[in-house]
Amino acid sequence: MTTVTMAGSPVFDRRESEARSYCRSFPITFTSAQNATLTDINGRTYIDFLAGCSSLNYGHNDPDMKAALIDYIVHDGVAHGLDMQTEAKAAFIETFERLILKPRGMDHKIMFTGPTGTNAVEAAMKLARKVTGRQTIIAFTNGFHGMTLGALGATGNEAKRAGAGGAWLGDIARMPYEGAFGPEADTLAQIETLLDNPSSGYDAPAAFIVEPVQGEGGLNAASKTWMQGIARLAKKHEALLIVDDIQAGLGRTGSFFSFDDFGIEPDLIPLAKSLSGMGLPFAALLIRSEHDIWKPAEHNGTFRGNNHAFVTARVALEKFWSDGAFAAVVRDKAHYLEKRLDAIRVHVAGSRLKGRGMMRGIDVGSGDLAAMICAECFRNGLIIETSGAEDEVVKVLAPLTIPMKQFAAGLDILENAVVAAVSPNRIAAE
Ligand SMILES: Cc1ncc(COP(=O)(O)O)c(C=O)c1O
């Protein structure tokens, strides 16, 4: 018998590990979700500006993906098949090849890794080392690449790194991301100088791993010029370029890949989060074909290639990426979001607009203020989270499919919360 009170079940406190995270900001129990709306056990609805941390770019329970998945299950479609060949897998790869790879002239192979982003990153880091015979991977300040030890090594966040309990997170060389030393510093030139100097102490790198927009690290968006510079440095030093598009890809910035307009050709591209289209666990590594030197089963795993995800991911590609219509709508919404956040930002002295596309936020200068704003949003029916080194960025990650009216309503809640959080009355009252 399940005990559920108005606030939820005590079982979470009693039995769920202390490692739990997002549920601490939103301590209620949800029952259902549709597009950008979440409903709790009391029937209260919330606007979702978190979207599974960009895993639900197409919203909750897209009707077409849901129908295709139900049909697949009803007809006893293979649910688990290790990495064996299935009809669902063939259909996904063919669709990905036709709609994503071929139009971009990409010869990349698709490697299905374990179902989380961090596993796709692990595979990328291992493969880069195997291809080059080198150890060091260059990662960037504020970068976030996952929680397994290799990916955690490439992750900058102190609190997350503490989870390793002192285990070695090595063979990573940290370099400054664009803007890390302020707007004037030329980080590309600094990196180049260090790598060119044979006495700098930097070993020749196996790869550079970089996010075009740092999702967890505070919505730092690299410019086209900077990303091209990193691609050039990777070539110059015969290192592979790993572009981690796990959070910024799949339409989040207004195009399928967040680097589509950058004129760069990454060697390895980890994808996860919204790849399944419906929030199902599913990750892949795109590998430039000349680098696909894995021996059979060298990066194995039981859950590689989730057949249910193959079904929904194929529908997502066909529905949203067969032509440019969806991308155009996303770009319009991104434009609206930018305008709204720019106006909201004015309420907080010294605040800054961060990010790109539909991956935007406001750096309010303090984690405490950002937390206060998000808590006030939650009280008023909006699910929204923070990011950044000090959790100082209030981060809008609405589903790309959110209806405009609901998007505006969510931003109204955010604006009111910002005004309330900075009002002297509120500070006095607390
Ligand atoms: C850029 C980036 N890479 C990797 C990961 C890790 O993905 P996962 O949490 O699915 O392991 C994340 C997760 O937030 C991410 O944002």
The ligand as a Gaussian input file, in Angstrom:
#p B3LYP/6-31G(d) Opt

LIG

0 1
 C       27.148000      19.096000     -21.625000
 C       26.835000      17.864000     -20.833000
 N       27.588000      16.772000     -21.015000
 C       27.357000      15.633000     -20.339000
 C       26.320000      15.550000     -19.433000
 C       26.073000      14.273000     -18.694000
 O       24.904000      13.669000     -19.148000
 P       24.155000      12.616000     -18.207000
 O       23.634000      13.372000     -17.035000
 O       23.052000      12.049000     -19.060000
 O       25.157000      11.585000     -17.826000
 C       25.509000      16.675000     -19.207000
 C       24.416000      16.634000     -18.215000
 O       23.890000      17.617000     -17.774000
 C       25.773000      17.856000     -19.920000
 O       25.048000      18.951000     -19.739000

